[in-house]
Amino acid sequence: MDTRRNVKPAPPALAHLPDNLIVFDGICVLCSGFARFVARHDRTAGFRFVDAHSDIGQALYRHHGLDPQKMETNIVICRGRAYTQMASFTAAMKSLGWPWKALTVLDLLPRRLADWTYDRIAQNRYRLGRRTCPLPSAALKERLLD
């Protein structure tokens, strides 16, 4: 699977969404922790967030050719491109600036190894953390769509 996709023209229901968007599994402690982290460190408040369980989240998974029932990757849409798997993490970190931008060193890993590692974490995410998450932080809540 190509982890860096060009964004296809959005169907009318998705056309109004902002360009810098993170779709995450809101009941996964790792995924929602990632969203809270980005919201806290995003100095320009450029990202908006969508829970993958929402109607918009499900539509975005389908739009990008992903199974909305599995939710095995965050989707980071940034500057007109959709990123999945490890590329979604590094795209978000790059947008946060320093020191978080340094984590883009993960882009130097062979893509197959990086995505394999991401997939192992994603497939075990409910075992690695609680299945219910704390309420969204104020920084995340004010930027959450849907």
Salt bridges, closest charged atoms under 4 A:
ASP25 OD1 - HIS53 NE2 2.74
ASP25 OD2 - ARG125 NE 3.24
ASP42 OD2 - ARG143 NH2 2.60
ASP107 OD1 - ARG111 NH2 3.83
ASP115 OD1 - ARG111 NH1 3.84
